[in-house]
């Protein structure tokens, strides 16, 4: 490689790093703008989210303040998600072939829709059910005194977890298109996936069986949807000889 070629490559690398830096700054700016937009409504949002719990307490002088900041940041990320996805696409599209660009134009909106759907399911359905179940253990002598900081952190963590889990059908479909997984492979690996799903649910949720089940059931449903999508849209041509997603040697058992 000649010196001039190396110089051109170095300039291209510096230009791409500079573009990436600008895109990251834009992403943070739009998150900040989303936080400003949602700030006037944050009390209403917090009142709605805390309605299943009732009165909350804060056990340190700054806990309530930082809880509002955490919730505002989370809402700002959700509001700015479509714009930030477009910013990410504007950076990576120059490095992709034409057919990949066309695929991303489809996959990005679907990914946003799935993430928001998972988040909304958690906030409006799963979280109220879980909270109602646990508050049912209170008695005349045992009254709940739930910290606002821990509750808002739970809401944010569970919402993010559900949003990410809802990306499963899209991820499986992409892997199927790439020839990495197939419909038959996923079907034959169902019993292993059930175990993995409950392990993941145990990691992503607080250490109690009910919350883990609440997380695991949608994951299993999404896995079945993924199998169905693979069967319709996937490609099995590279996986005709595949028997299982988690192959096990019979001699090992």
Rosetta constraint file for C-alpha pairs under 8 A:
AtomPair CA 1 CA 5 HARMONIC 6.34 0.50
AtomPair CA 1 CA 6 HARMONIC 6.73 0.50
AtomPair CA 2 CA 6 HARMONIC 6.32 0.50
AtomPair CA 3 CA 7 HARMONIC 6.11 0.50
AtomPair CA 4 CA 8 HARMONIC 6.21 0.50
AtomPair CA 5 CA 9 HARMONIC 6.16 0.50
AtomPair CA 6 CA 10 HARMONIC 6.08 0.50
AtomPair CA 7 CA 11 HARMONIC 6.22 0.50
AtomPair CA 8 CA 12 HARMONIC 6.20 0.50
AtomPair CA 9 CA 13 HARMONIC 6.18 0.50
AtomPair CA 10 CA 14 HARMONIC 6.18 0.50
AtomPair CA 11 CA 15 HARMONIC 6.10 0.50
AtomPair CA 12 CA 16 HARMONIC 6.17 0.50
AtomPair CA 13 CA 17 HARMONIC 6.17 0.50
AtomPair CA 14 CA 18 HARMONIC 6.11 0.50
AtomPair CA 15 CA 19 HARMONIC 6.18 0.50
AtomPair CA 16 CA 20 HARMONIC 6.10 0.50
AtomPair CA 17 CA 21 HARMONIC 6.11 0.50
AtomPair CA 18 CA 22 HARMONIC 6.27 0.50
AtomPair CA 19 CA 23 HARMONIC 6.21 0.50
AtomPair CA 19 CA 91 HARMONIC 7.38 0.50
AtomPair CA 20 CA 24 HARMONIC 6.19 0.50
AtomPair CA 20 CA 91 HARMONIC 7.01 0.50
AtomPair CA 21 CA 25 HARMONIC 6.28 0.50
AtomPair CA 22 CA 26 HARMONIC 6.18 0.50
AtomPair CA 23 CA 27 HARMONIC 6.19 0.50
AtomPair CA 23 CA 87 HARMONIC 6.34 0.50
AtomPair CA 23 CA 88 HARMONIC 7.15 0.50
AtomPair CA 23 CA 91 HARMONIC 7.44 0.50
AtomPair CA 24 CA 28 HARMONIC 6.39 0.50
AtomPair CA 25 CA 29 HARMONIC 6.15 0.50
AtomPair CA 26 CA 30 HARMONIC 6.18 0.50
AtomPair CA 26 CA 84 HARMONIC 7.91 0.50
AtomPair CA 26 CA 87 HARMONIC 7.77 0.50
AtomPair CA 27 CA 31 HARMONIC 6.24 0.50
AtomPair CA 27 CA 80 HARMONIC 7.98 0.50
AtomPair CA 27 CA 84 HARMONIC 5.43 0.50
AtomPair CA 27 CA 87 HARMONIC 7.27 0.50
AtomPair CA 28 CA 32 HARMONIC 6.14 0.50
AtomPair CA 29 CA 33 HARMONIC 6.15 0.50
AtomPair CA 30 CA 34 HARMONIC 6.04 0.50
AtomPair CA 30 CA 80 HARMONIC 5.74 0.50
AtomPair CA 30 CA 83 HARMONIC 7.60 0.50
AtomPair CA 30 CA 84 HARMONIC 7.35 0.50
AtomPair CA 31 CA 35 HARMONIC 6.25 0.50
AtomPair CA 31 CA 73 HARMONIC 7.56 0.50
AtomPair CA 31 CA 76 HARMONIC 5.15 0.50
AtomPair CA 31 CA 77 HARMONIC 5.35 0.50
AtomPair CA 31 CA 79 HARMONIC 7.63 0.50
AtomPair CA 31 CA 80 HARMONIC 5.48 0.50
AtomPair CA 32 CA 36 HARMONIC 6.32 0.50
AtomPair CA 32 CA 73 HARMONIC 7.95 0.50
AtomPair CA 32 CA 76 HARMONIC 6.69 0.50
AtomPair CA 33 CA 37 HARMONIC 6.22 0.50
AtomPair CA 33 CA 76 HARMONIC 7.28 0.50
AtomPair CA 33 CA 80 HARMONIC 7.89 0.50
AtomPair CA 34 CA 38 HARMONIC 6.20 0.50
AtomPair CA 34 CA 75 HARMONIC 7.27 0.50
AtomPair CA 34 CA 76 HARMONIC 4.10 0.50
AtomPair CA 34 CA 77 HARMONIC 6.91 0.50
AtomPair CA 34 CA 79 HARMONIC 5.61 0.50
AtomPair CA 34 CA 80 HARMONIC 5.76 0.50
AtomPair CA 35 CA 39 HARMONIC 5.86 0.50
AtomPair CA 35 CA 72 HARMONIC 5.63 0.50
AtomPair CA 35 CA 73 HARMONIC 5.97 0.50
AtomPair CA 35 CA 75 HARMONIC 6.74 0.50
AtomPair CA 35 CA 76 HARMONIC 4.26 0.50
AtomPair CA 35 CA 77 HARMONIC 7.82 0.50
AtomPair CA 36 CA 40 HARMONIC 7.81 0.50
AtomPair CA 36 CA 76 HARMONIC 7.80 0.50
AtomPair CA 37 CA 76 HARMONIC 7.86 0.50
AtomPair CA 38 CA 42 HARMONIC 6.12 0.50
AtomPair CA 38 CA 72 HARMONIC 6.84 0.50
AtomPair CA 38 CA 75 HARMONIC 6.93 0.50
AtomPair CA 38 CA 76 HARMONIC 6.82 0.50
AtomPair CA 39 CA 72 HARMONIC 6.50 0.50
AtomPair CA 41 CA 45 HARMONIC 6.32 0.50
AtomPair CA 42 CA 46 HARMONIC 6.03 0.50
AtomPair CA 42 CA 68 HARMONIC 7.36 0.50
AtomPair CA 42 CA 71 HARMONIC 7.70 0.50
AtomPair CA 42 CA 72 HARMONIC 6.59 0.50
AtomPair CA 43 CA 47 HARMONIC 6.05 0.50
AtomPair CA 44 CA 48 HARMONIC 6.23 0.50
AtomPair CA 45 CA 49 HARMONIC 6.18 0.50
AtomPair CA 46 CA 50 HARMONIC 6.02 0.50
AtomPair CA 46 CA 68 HARMONIC 7.89 0.50
AtomPair CA 46 CA 71 HARMONIC 7.91 0.50
AtomPair CA 47 CA 51 HARMONIC 6.01 0.50
AtomPair CA 49 CA 123 HARMONIC 7.48 0.50
AtomPair CA 50 CA 54 HARMONIC 6.11 0.50
AtomPair CA 50 CA 55 HARMONIC 7.63 0.50
AtomPair CA 50 CA 56 HARMONIC 7.76 0.50
AtomPair CA 52 CA 128 HARMONIC 5.79 0.50
AtomPair CA 52 CA 131 HARMONIC 6.63 0.50
AtomPair CA 52 CA 132 HARMONIC 6.75 0.50
AtomPair CA 53 CA 131 HARMONIC 6.78 0.50
AtomPair CA 53 CA 132 HARMONIC 7.72 0.50
AtomPair CA 53 CA 135 HARMONIC 7.75 0.50
AtomPair CA 53 CA 146 HARMONIC 7.97 0.50
AtomPair CA 55 CA 145 HARMONIC 7.98 0.50
AtomPair CA 55 CA 146 HARMONIC 7.94 0.50
AtomPair CA 56 CA 145 HARMONIC 6.53 0.50
AtomPair CA 56 CA 146 HARMONIC 5.37 0.50
AtomPair CA 56 CA 147 HARMONIC 5.81 0.50
AtomPair CA 56 CA 148 HARMONIC 5.47 0.50
AtomPair CA 57 CA 145 HARMONIC 6.43 0.50
AtomPair CA 57 CA 146 HARMONIC 6.02 0.50
AtomPair CA 57 CA 147 HARMONIC 4.95 0.50
AtomPair CA 57 CA 148 HARMONIC 5.77 0.50
AtomPair CA 58 CA 63 HARMONIC 5.83 0.50
AtomPair CA 58 CA 64 HARMONIC 6.14 0.50
AtomPair CA 58 CA 147 HARMONIC 5.26 0.50
AtomPair CA 58 CA 148 HARMONIC 5.69 0.50
AtomPair CA 58 CA 149 HARMONIC 6.99 0.50
AtomPair CA 59 CA 63 HARMONIC 6.94 0.50
AtomPair CA 59 CA 147 HARMONIC 6.88 0.50
AtomPair CA 62 CA 66 HARMONIC 6.28 0.50
AtomPair CA 63 CA 67 HARMONIC 6.04 0.50
AtomPair CA 63 CA 148 HARMONIC 7.33 0.50
AtomPair CA 63 CA 149 HARMONIC 5.81 0.50
AtomPair CA 64 CA 68 HARMONIC 6.40 0.50
AtomPair CA 64 CA 148 HARMONIC 6.49 0.50
AtomPair CA 64 CA 149 HARMONIC 6.58 0.50
AtomPair CA 65 CA 69 HARMONIC 6.44 0.50
AtomPair CA 66 CA 70 HARMONIC 6.05 0.50
AtomPair CA 66 CA 149 HARMONIC 7.56 0.50
AtomPair CA 67 CA 71 HARMONIC 6.22 0.50
AtomPair CA 67 CA 148 HARMONIC 6.85 0.50
AtomPair CA 67 CA 149 HARMONIC 5.22 0.50
AtomPair CA 67 CA 152 HARMONIC 6.29 0.50
AtomPair CA 67 CA 153 HARMONIC 7.65 0.50
AtomPair CA 68 CA 72 HARMONIC 5.97 0.50
AtomPair CA 69 CA 73 HARMONIC 6.07 0.50
AtomPair CA 70 CA 74 HARMONIC 6.25 0.50
AtomPair CA 70 CA 152 HARMONIC 7.73 0.50
AtomPair CA 70 CA 153 HARMONIC 7.70 0.50
AtomPair CA 71 CA 75 HARMONIC 6.21 0.50
AtomPair CA 71 CA 152 HARMONIC 6.90 0.50
AtomPair CA 71 CA 156 HARMONIC 7.23 0.50
AtomPair CA 72 CA 76 HARMONIC 6.00 0.50
AtomPair CA 73 CA 77 HARMONIC 6.20 0.50
AtomPair CA 74 CA 78 HARMONIC 6.43 0.50
AtomPair CA 74 CA 156 HARMONIC 6.90 0.50
AtomPair CA 75 CA 79 HARMONIC 6.15 0.50
AtomPair CA 76 CA 80 HARMONIC 6.08 0.50
AtomPair CA 77 CA 81 HARMONIC 5.84 0.50
AtomPair CA 78 CA 116 HARMONIC 7.69 0.50
AtomPair CA 80 CA 84 HARMONIC 6.02 0.50
AtomPair CA 81 CA 85 HARMONIC 6.01 0.50
AtomPair CA 81 CA 112 HARMONIC 7.36 0.50
AtomPair CA 82 CA 86 HARMONIC 6.42 0.50
AtomPair CA 82 CA 109 HARMONIC 7.85 0.50
AtomPair CA 82 CA 112 HARMONIC 6.77 0.50
AtomPair CA 83 CA 87 HARMONIC 6.34 0.50
AtomPair CA 84 CA 88 HARMONIC 6.20 0.50
AtomPair CA 85 CA 89 HARMONIC 6.17 0.50
AtomPair CA 85 CA 108 HARMONIC 7.12 0.50
AtomPair CA 86 CA 90 HARMONIC 6.10 0.50
AtomPair CA 87 CA 91 HARMONIC 6.60 0.50
AtomPair CA 88 CA 92 HARMONIC 6.43 0.50
AtomPair CA 89 CA 93 HARMONIC 5.71 0.50
AtomPair CA 90 CA 94 HARMONIC 7.65 0.50
AtomPair CA 92 CA 96 HARMONIC 6.82 0.50
AtomPair CA 93 CA 101 HARMONIC 6.27 0.50
AtomPair CA 96 CA 100 HARMONIC 6.04 0.50
AtomPair CA 96 CA 101 HARMONIC 6.35 0.50
AtomPair CA 97 CA 101 HARMONIC 6.47 0.50
AtomPair CA 98 CA 102 HARMONIC 6.50 0.50
AtomPair CA 99 CA 103 HARMONIC 6.38 0.50
AtomPair CA 100 CA 104 HARMONIC 6.18 0.50
AtomPair CA 101 CA 105 HARMONIC 6.36 0.50
AtomPair CA 102 CA 106 HARMONIC 6.89 0.50
AtomPair CA 103 CA 107 HARMONIC 6.15 0.50
AtomPair CA 104 CA 108 HARMONIC 5.70 0.50
AtomPair CA 105 CA 109 HARMONIC 7.20 0.50
AtomPair CA 106 CA 110 HARMONIC 6.62 0.50
AtomPair CA 107 CA 111 HARMONIC 5.95 0.50
AtomPair CA 107 CA 170 HARMONIC 7.57 0.50
AtomPair CA 108 CA 112 HARMONIC 6.29 0.50
AtomPair CA 109 CA 113 HARMONIC 6.16 0.50
AtomPair CA 110 CA 114 HARMONIC 6.07 0.50
AtomPair CA 110 CA 170 HARMONIC 7.84 0.50
AtomPair CA 111 CA 115 HARMONIC 6.12 0.50
AtomPair CA 111 CA 167 HARMONIC 6.32 0.50
AtomPair CA 111 CA 170 HARMONIC 7.07 0.50
AtomPair CA 112 CA 116 HARMONIC 6.17 0.50
AtomPair CA 113 CA 117 HARMONIC 6.01 0.50
AtomPair CA 114 CA 118 HARMONIC 6.15 0.50
AtomPair CA 114 CA 163 HARMONIC 6.93 0.50
AtomPair CA 114 CA 166 HARMONIC 5.55 0.50
AtomPair CA 114 CA 167 HARMONIC 5.98 0.50
AtomPair CA 115 CA 119 HARMONIC 6.26 0.50
AtomPair CA 115 CA 162 HARMONIC 7.61 0.50
AtomPair CA 115 CA 163 HARMONIC 4.08 0.50
AtomPair CA 115 CA 164 HARMONIC 6.14 0.50
AtomPair CA 115 CA 166 HARMONIC 5.95 0.50
AtomPair CA 115 CA 167 HARMONIC 6.43 0.50
AtomPair CA 116 CA 120 HARMONIC 6.07 0.50
AtomPair CA 116 CA 163 HARMONIC 6.21 0.50
AtomPair CA 117 CA 121 HARMONIC 6.08 0.50
AtomPair CA 117 CA 163 HARMONIC 6.98 0.50
AtomPair CA 117 CA 166 HARMONIC 7.55 0.50
AtomPair CA 118 CA 122 HARMONIC 6.28 0.50
AtomPair CA 118 CA 159 HARMONIC 7.20 0.50
AtomPair CA 118 CA 162 HARMONIC 4.86 0.50
AtomPair CA 118 CA 163 HARMONIC 4.26 0.50
AtomPair CA 118 CA 164 HARMONIC 7.53 0.50
AtomPair CA 118 CA 165 HARMONIC 7.38 0.50
AtomPair CA 118 CA 166 HARMONIC 5.46 0.50
AtomPair CA 119 CA 123 HARMONIC 6.27 0.50
AtomPair CA 119 CA 159 HARMONIC 4.65 0.50
AtomPair CA 119 CA 160 HARMONIC 6.52 0.50
AtomPair CA 119 CA 162 HARMONIC 5.70 0.50
AtomPair CA 119 CA 163 HARMONIC 4.89 0.50
AtomPair CA 120 CA 124 HARMONIC 5.85 0.50
AtomPair CA 120 CA 125 HARMONIC 7.86 0.50
AtomPair CA 120 CA 159 HARMONIC 7.61 0.50
AtomPair CA 121 CA 125 HARMONIC 5.37 0.50
AtomPair CA 121 CA 126 HARMONIC 6.39 0.50
AtomPair CA 121 CA 162 HARMONIC 7.83 0.50
AtomPair CA 122 CA 126 HARMONIC 4.72 0.50
AtomPair CA 122 CA 127 HARMONIC 5.51 0.50
AtomPair CA 122 CA 158 HARMONIC 6.91 0.50
AtomPair CA 122 CA 159 HARMONIC 5.64 0.50
AtomPair CA 122 CA 162 HARMONIC 6.42 0.50
AtomPair CA 123 CA 127 HARMONIC 5.58 0.50
AtomPair CA 123 CA 128 HARMONIC 7.28 0.50
AtomPair CA 123 CA 155 HARMONIC 7.36 0.50
AtomPair CA 123 CA 159 HARMONIC 6.69 0.50
AtomPair CA 124 CA 128 HARMONIC 6.75 0.50
AtomPair CA 125 CA 129 HARMONIC 6.36 0.50
AtomPair CA 126 CA 130 HARMONIC 6.15 0.50
AtomPair CA 126 CA 214 HARMONIC 6.67 0.50
AtomPair CA 127 CA 131 HARMONIC 6.05 0.50
AtomPair CA 127 CA 155 HARMONIC 7.53 0.50
AtomPair CA 128 CA 132 HARMONIC 5.98 0.50
AtomPair CA 129 CA 133 HARMONIC 6.23 0.50
AtomPair CA 130 CA 134 HARMONIC 6.41 0.50
AtomPair CA 130 CA 210 HARMONIC 7.32 0.50
AtomPair CA 130 CA 211 HARMONIC 6.41 0.50
AtomPair CA 130 CA 214 HARMONIC 7.56 0.50
AtomPair CA 131 CA 135 HARMONIC 6.07 0.50
AtomPair CA 132 CA 136 HARMONIC 6.23 0.50
AtomPair CA 133 CA 137 HARMONIC 7.57 0.50
AtomPair CA 135 CA 144 HARMONIC 7.23 0.50
AtomPair CA 138 CA 142 HARMONIC 5.31 0.50
AtomPair CA 138 CA 143 HARMONIC 5.56 0.50
AtomPair CA 138 CA 144 HARMONIC 6.60 0.50
AtomPair CA 139 CA 143 HARMONIC 6.40 0.50
AtomPair CA 146 CA 150 HARMONIC 7.63 0.50
AtomPair CA 146 CA 151 HARMONIC 7.02 0.50
AtomPair CA 147 CA 151 HARMONIC 6.16 0.50
AtomPair CA 148 CA 152 HARMONIC 6.04 0.50
AtomPair CA 149 CA 153 HARMONIC 6.12 0.50
AtomPair CA 150 CA 154 HARMONIC 6.09 0.50
AtomPair CA 151 CA 155 HARMONIC 6.26 0.50
AtomPair CA 152 CA 156 HARMONIC 6.17 0.50
AtomPair CA 153 CA 157 HARMONIC 5.98 0.50
AtomPair CA 154 CA 158 HARMONIC 5.90 0.50
AtomPair CA 155 CA 159 HARMONIC 5.96 0.50
AtomPair CA 156 CA 160 HARMONIC 6.12 0.50
AtomPair CA 157 CA 161 HARMONIC 6.09 0.50
AtomPair CA 158 CA 162 HARMONIC 6.11 0.50
AtomPair CA 158 CA 204 HARMONIC 7.60 0.50
AtomPair CA 158 CA 205 HARMONIC 6.95 0.50
AtomPair CA 159 CA 163 HARMONIC 6.07 0.50
AtomPair CA 160 CA 164 HARMONIC 6.15 0.50
AtomPair CA 161 CA 165 HARMONIC 6.08 0.50
AtomPair CA 161 CA 204 HARMONIC 6.63 0.50
AtomPair CA 162 CA 166 HARMONIC 6.12 0.50
AtomPair CA 162 CA 215 HARMONIC 7.44 0.50
AtomPair CA 163 CA 167 HARMONIC 6.99 0.50
AtomPair CA 164 CA 168 HARMONIC 7.61 0.50
AtomPair CA 165 CA 219 HARMONIC 6.54 0.50
AtomPair CA 166 CA 219 HARMONIC 7.53 0.50
AtomPair CA 166 CA 222 HARMONIC 6.97 0.50
AtomPair CA 167 CA 171 HARMONIC 6.21 0.50
AtomPair CA 168 CA 172 HARMONIC 6.07 0.50
AtomPair CA 168 CA 222 HARMONIC 6.61 0.50
AtomPair CA 168 CA 223 HARMONIC 7.06 0.50
AtomPair CA 168 CA 226 HARMONIC 7.18 0.50
AtomPair CA 169 CA 173 HARMONIC 6.04 0.50
AtomPair CA 169 CA 222 HARMONIC 6.25 0.50
AtomPair CA 169 CA 223 HARMONIC 6.81 0.50
AtomPair CA 169 CA 225 HARMONIC 6.55 0.50
AtomPair CA 169 CA 226 HARMONIC 4.48 0.50
AtomPair CA 169 CA 229 HARMONIC 7.46 0.50
AtomPair CA 170 CA 174 HARMONIC 6.23 0.50
AtomPair CA 170 CA 226 HARMONIC 7.66 0.50
AtomPair CA 171 CA 175 HARMONIC 6.25 0.50
AtomPair CA 172 CA 176 HARMONIC 6.03 0.50
AtomPair CA 172 CA 181 HARMONIC 7.46 0.50
AtomPair CA 172 CA 226 HARMONIC 6.14 0.50
AtomPair CA 172 CA 230 HARMONIC 7.52 0.50
AtomPair CA 173 CA 177 HARMONIC 6.19 0.50
AtomPair CA 173 CA 226 HARMONIC 6.87 0.50
AtomPair CA 173 CA 229 HARMONIC 6.66 0.50
AtomPair CA 173 CA 230 HARMONIC 5.99 0.50
AtomPair CA 173 CA 233 HARMONIC 7.59 0.50
AtomPair CA 173 CA 234 HARMONIC 6.47 0.50
AtomPair CA 174 CA 178 HARMONIC 6.28 0.50
AtomPair CA 175 CA 179 HARMONIC 6.29 0.50
AtomPair CA 175 CA 180 HARMONIC 5.25 0.50
AtomPair CA 175 CA 181 HARMONIC 5.83 0.50
AtomPair CA 176 CA 180 HARMONIC 5.68 0.50
AtomPair CA 176 CA 181 HARMONIC 4.84 0.50
AtomPair CA 176 CA 182 HARMONIC 5.57 0.50
AtomPair CA 176 CA 230 HARMONIC 6.32 0.50
AtomPair CA 176 CA 234 HARMONIC 5.07 0.50
AtomPair CA 176 CA 235 HARMONIC 5.90 0.50
AtomPair CA 176 CA 236 HARMONIC 7.59 0.50
AtomPair CA 177 CA 233 HARMONIC 7.92 0.50
AtomPair CA 177 CA 234 HARMONIC 5.44 0.50
AtomPair CA 177 CA 235 HARMONIC 5.62 0.50
AtomPair CA 178 CA 235 HARMONIC 7.82 0.50
AtomPair CA 179 CA 235 HARMONIC 6.21 0.50
AtomPair CA 179 CA 236 HARMONIC 6.66 0.50
AtomPair CA 179 CA 237 HARMONIC 7.37 0.50
AtomPair CA 179 CA 238 HARMONIC 5.51 0.50
AtomPair CA 179 CA 239 HARMONIC 6.76 0.50
AtomPair CA 180 CA 238 HARMONIC 7.83 0.50
AtomPair CA 180 CA 239 HARMONIC 7.59 0.50
AtomPair CA 181 CA 185 HARMONIC 6.35 0.50
AtomPair CA 181 CA 186 HARMONIC 7.14 0.50
AtomPair CA 181 CA 236 HARMONIC 7.83 0.50
AtomPair CA 181 CA 239 HARMONIC 7.27 0.50
AtomPair CA 181 CA 245 HARMONIC 7.49 0.50
AtomPair CA 182 CA 186 HARMONIC 6.24 0.50
AtomPair CA 182 CA 230 HARMONIC 6.32 0.50
AtomPair CA 182 CA 231 HARMONIC 7.70 0.50
AtomPair CA 182 CA 234 HARMONIC 6.80 0.50
AtomPair CA 182 CA 235 HARMONIC 6.74 0.50
AtomPair CA 182 CA 236 HARMONIC 5.45 0.50
AtomPair CA 182 CA 239 HARMONIC 6.60 0.50
AtomPair CA 183 CA 187 HARMONIC 6.15 0.50
AtomPair CA 183 CA 227 HARMONIC 5.53 0.50
AtomPair CA 183 CA 228 HARMONIC 7.53 0.50
AtomPair CA 183 CA 230 HARMONIC 5.16 0.50
AtomPair CA 183 CA 231 HARMONIC 5.22 0.50
AtomPair CA 183 CA 234 HARMONIC 7.41 0.50
AtomPair CA 183 CA 236 HARMONIC 7.36 0.50
AtomPair CA 184 CA 188 HARMONIC 6.15 0.50
AtomPair CA 184 CA 242 HARMONIC 7.89 0.50
AtomPair CA 184 CA 243 HARMONIC 7.19 0.50
AtomPair CA 184 CA 244 HARMONIC 7.66 0.50
AtomPair CA 185 CA 189 HARMONIC 6.26 0.50
AtomPair CA 185 CA 242 HARMONIC 6.31 0.50
AtomPair CA 185 CA 243 HARMONIC 5.68 0.50
AtomPair CA 185 CA 244 HARMONIC 4.67 0.50
AtomPair CA 185 CA 245 HARMONIC 5.32 0.50
AtomPair CA 186 CA 190 HARMONIC 6.28 0.50
AtomPair CA 186 CA 227 HARMONIC 6.36 0.50
AtomPair CA 186 CA 244 HARMONIC 6.95 0.50
AtomPair CA 186 CA 245 HARMONIC 6.17 0.50
AtomPair CA 187 CA 227 HARMONIC 6.86 0.50
AtomPair CA 188 CA 243 HARMONIC 6.95 0.50
AtomPair CA 188 CA 244 HARMONIC 5.50 0.50
AtomPair CA 188 CA 245 HARMONIC 7.40 0.50
AtomPair CA 189 CA 193 HARMONIC 6.25 0.50
AtomPair CA 189 CA 244 HARMONIC 5.42 0.50
AtomPair CA 189 CA 245 HARMONIC 5.41 0.50
AtomPair CA 189 CA 246 HARMONIC 6.43 0.50
AtomPair CA 190 CA 194 HARMONIC 6.29 0.50
AtomPair CA 191 CA 195 HARMONIC 6.77 0.50
AtomPair CA 192 CA 196 HARMONIC 6.38 0.50
AtomPair CA 192 CA 246 HARMONIC 7.29 0.50
AtomPair CA 193 CA 197 HARMONIC 5.92 0.50
AtomPair CA 194 CA 198 HARMONIC 6.43 0.50
AtomPair CA 194 CA 220 HARMONIC 7.02 0.50
AtomPair CA 195 CA 199 HARMONIC 6.36 0.50
AtomPair CA 196 CA 200 HARMONIC 6.14 0.50
AtomPair CA 197 CA 201 HARMONIC 6.06 0.50
AtomPair CA 197 CA 216 HARMONIC 6.06 0.50
AtomPair CA 197 CA 219 HARMONIC 6.80 0.50
AtomPair CA 197 CA 220 HARMONIC 7.15 0.50
AtomPair CA 198 CA 202 HARMONIC 6.05 0.50
AtomPair CA 198 CA 212 HARMONIC 7.00 0.50
AtomPair CA 198 CA 213 HARMONIC 7.61 0.50
AtomPair CA 198 CA 216 HARMONIC 5.78 0.50
AtomPair CA 199 CA 203 HARMONIC 6.39 0.50
AtomPair CA 200 CA 204 HARMONIC 6.17 0.50
AtomPair CA 201 CA 205 HARMONIC 5.94 0.50
AtomPair CA 201 CA 212 HARMONIC 5.15 0.50
AtomPair CA 201 CA 213 HARMONIC 7.54 0.50
AtomPair CA 201 CA 215 HARMONIC 5.74 0.50
AtomPair CA 201 CA 216 HARMONIC 5.63 0.50
AtomPair CA 202 CA 206 HARMONIC 7.24 0.50
AtomPair CA 202 CA 207 HARMONIC 6.67 0.50
AtomPair CA 202 CA 212 HARMONIC 5.54 0.50
AtomPair CA 205 CA 211 HARMONIC 6.45 0.50
AtomPair CA 205 CA 212 HARMONIC 6.07 0.50
AtomPair CA 205 CA 215 HARMONIC 7.58 0.50
AtomPair CA 206 CA 211 HARMONIC 6.93 0.50
AtomPair CA 206 CA 212 HARMONIC 7.63 0.50
AtomPair CA 207 CA 211 HARMONIC 7.93 0.50
AtomPair CA 207 CA 212 HARMONIC 7.77 0.50
AtomPair CA 208 CA 212 HARMONIC 6.46 0.50
AtomPair CA 209 CA 213 HARMONIC 6.18 0.50
AtomPair CA 210 CA 214 HARMONIC 6.20 0.50
AtomPair CA 211 CA 215 HARMONIC 6.25 0.50
AtomPair CA 212 CA 216 HARMONIC 5.94 0.50
AtomPair CA 213 CA 217 HARMONIC 5.98 0.50
AtomPair CA 214 CA 218 HARMONIC 7.34 0.50
AtomPair CA 215 CA 219 HARMONIC 6.68 0.50
AtomPair CA 216 CA 220 HARMONIC 6.20 0.50
AtomPair CA 217 CA 221 HARMONIC 6.28 0.50
AtomPair CA 218 CA 222 HARMONIC 6.05 0.50
AtomPair CA 219 CA 223 HARMONIC 6.15 0.50
AtomPair CA 220 CA 224 HARMONIC 6.37 0.50
AtomPair CA 221 CA 225 HARMONIC 6.32 0.50
AtomPair CA 222 CA 226 HARMONIC 6.08 0.50
AtomPair CA 223 CA 227 HARMONIC 6.38 0.50
AtomPair CA 224 CA 228 HARMONIC 6.38 0.50
AtomPair CA 225 CA 229 HARMONIC 6.19 0.50
AtomPair CA 226 CA 230 HARMONIC 6.11 0.50
AtomPair CA 227 CA 231 HARMONIC 6.22 0.50
AtomPair CA 228 CA 232 HARMONIC 6.42 0.50
AtomPair CA 229 CA 233 HARMONIC 5.74 0.50
AtomPair CA 229 CA 234 HARMONIC 6.86 0.50
AtomPair CA 230 CA 234 HARMONIC 4.21 0.50
AtomPair CA 230 CA 235 HARMONIC 7.38 0.50
AtomPair CA 236 CA 240 HARMONIC 6.21 0.50
AtomPair CA 243 CA 247 HARMONIC 7.11 0.50
AtomPair CA 248 CA 252 HARMONIC 7.42 0.50
AtomPair CA 249 CA 253 HARMONIC 7.18 0.50
